[in-house]
Amino acid sequence: MPLYKTININPKTSVKIWKIEESYEDLFQSVSLKPESLRRVLGMKSELHQRGFLSVRKLLEVFGYSDFDLMYEACGKPHLKDGKQISITHSFHFSAVIVSDESIGIDIEKQRDKITVIAHKFIGYEAEYLHENEADYIKKLTAIWCVKEALYKLFGTSMLSFKKHCMVIPVSDNETETVAWIDYENKKFRYHIKFLEFEGFTCAYAIT
């Protein structure tokens, strides 16, 4: 079973990462899906997305849940039937799920040069400490994107702007955690951020 990594953050919060090595057919045959999930996965045009979707259901099983326990709010934010909070992500051949009693968010992204093309859309405050000529510029951009995506998932508000409302405090070399803020409608919210890198990917998660 390709459970790649488990991170027990505290007694109430855990992250599990899956390396997607199975074929679509093997994944499809190994999980049970509620009707709306079945329609969704069959309607996906990309097999990569299908495998990501199904691998998340495998992670649910590792946590002791199934697709039938996963619900979505009107805004699209997922939660579990037992009241626990959940956040989901997948990118290429990795997927991850974080489950907690508290509000949480998670994101995985592949480190790619093309992120520089969209950097102006999500870099705001962070421009004060980012330098394009740095050797790890792509990694830093990817980490900031992951953090802001995790914040967006945690906050559950469609009007939240990565550039305008989300701020990621700079990270010292070799550090794996930082603080991020959401400044929204004249209210400020502080979140603890942790991140890790593996096989050319970055994963970040936000917790309260």
N, C-alpha and C positions, 0 to 999 in steps of 0.2 A: 504494500500500500504506500503510495508516494506522499505520505505526510512529511513535509519537508522540515518544518520547524514548529515548535510550540513555545510560546513565551507566556509564562504566568506572571502577570504584572503585579497582582495582589490577589488576596483570596476571592475577590468578587469579579476580577477581570482577567480574561485570557485571550491570547491571539494564537491562531493556528494558520499556517501557510502550507499550501498544497502545490507540489510541482506536477503539472499536468502532462503525464506521459502516456496516458491511456488514449485509445482511439475514441472517436465520437460514439461508435457503436457499442464499445465496451462500457463506456460511461452511461449511455442511455439505458442499457439493459440492467444496470446495477442500481438504479435509483427509482423510487416511486414518486410520481409527480401528480399534483392536483390538476384538474382540467385546464385552468387558466395558465399554469406553468407549462403544461404540455403544448398548448396552442402557441405560447410565446416562443418556446425553443424550436418548434417545428417551423415557425415563421421567420426565424433568423436566416439571413442569407450567407453569413460567414460561419464556416465550421469552427473557426477559432473562437468565435463568440459562443457558439453552442457548447463547445468543450469547457469554456470558462464558466458558463452558466451551470452546467452539470457538475463541474468539480466543486462549485460552491455547495451544491446539495450533498456531495460527499463529505465536505467539511461539517455541514450541519449534523450529519450522522455521527461524526467523531465527537461532536459536542453532546450527542445524545438526543438530537432533534431530527425532524424530517421536514421535507418541503411543506407538509401540511401544518407545521407549527409556525411557518413564516408568514407574516401579515404585512401589509403596506398601508401607511396613512395616506390621506388624500394628496399630500405634498410629495409622496413617493418615498418617504422615509420608512425603512423597514423596522419591525419589532417582532418579538416572539410572543406566542400565546400566553406564556406563563408570566408575562410582564417584564422580562429581561430586555435590555437594549442590545441591538445588534447592528453592525456595520459590515459591508461587503465590498470586495473589490476583486478585479482580475485584469491582468495585462499579459497578453501573449501566452506563455506557458506557466504562469504562476497565478494563483488566486489566494485570497486570505479572508478570514472572518475574525472579527473581534466581538466578544460577548461580555456584557457587564451588567451590573445593577445600576450603573450610572450612565449618563450620556457620553457617547464615544463616537469616534469616526476613524476610518482607516482608508489608505490608498496605496496602491502599488503602481509604479510606472517604470518602463524600460528607459534607460539612459540613452538618449538619442540626440544627435546634433540639431535635428529639426525643431527642438524646443526653443531654440534661439529665435525662430521665426515668429513665435507667438508670445515671446517674453514680455513685449510691451503691453500685452493684454492683462497680465496678472502681476507684474512687478510694479509696486508703488513705492512705499517706504523703503523697501529692500534695495533700491537703486543707490541709496546712500552708502552701502557697504559692499556692493557687488562690483567686480572689475572684470571686464570681458577678456582681458589678457591673462587671467589666472588659469593655471593648468587644469584646475578642477571646476571651471566655470559651468560646464554642462552638468556636472554632478550637483553643484549648488543650486542651479536653476531647477533641476528635477526634484531635489529635496523640498524646495520652496513650493513648487507646484503640488507635490504630494501633501504637504502640510495644509495648504489652503483647500485642497480637495477634501481632506479629512475634516477640516473645520466646517466646510459647506455641508458635508453629510451629517455632522454632529448637530449643527444649528437648525437644519431642516427648514430654511427659509429661502424660497426661490429668488427673492430680490437681493440676496446677499452678493456683493461684488468682491471677487478675489482681489482686485487692485485697490478698490476704495475702502473696503471694510475690514480686510484681513491684513495683519501685520505679523511678520515672523522675525523674532529677535535673532541677531547673528550668532553663529555657532563657532566656537574655537576649534582649531584643528584637533582631529581625533576625538572630538566630543560626539556623543550620540543622543543628546537631549537638549531641549531649549524651551522657551516660552513663546506662546503666540497669543495675540489679542484679536478679538472682534470688536470693532467700534461701529455700532449699528443703532440708528435712531437715538443718538445722544446717550447711549448706554455702552459701557465697556465690560467685556467678558474676557477673563484670563484662562488660558488652558495650558496644561503641561504637555509637551510634545516629546516623543521618542521616535527615533528612526534607525534603520539599519540598511546595509547594502549587501547584495549577494548576486553573483552571476550576471553583473551588468544591470541590475534592477535596484530601485530604491523603494523602501516601504516606510511610511510614516503613519503614526497613529496619535490621535489627540484624546486626552482624558481630562476630566475636570479636577 
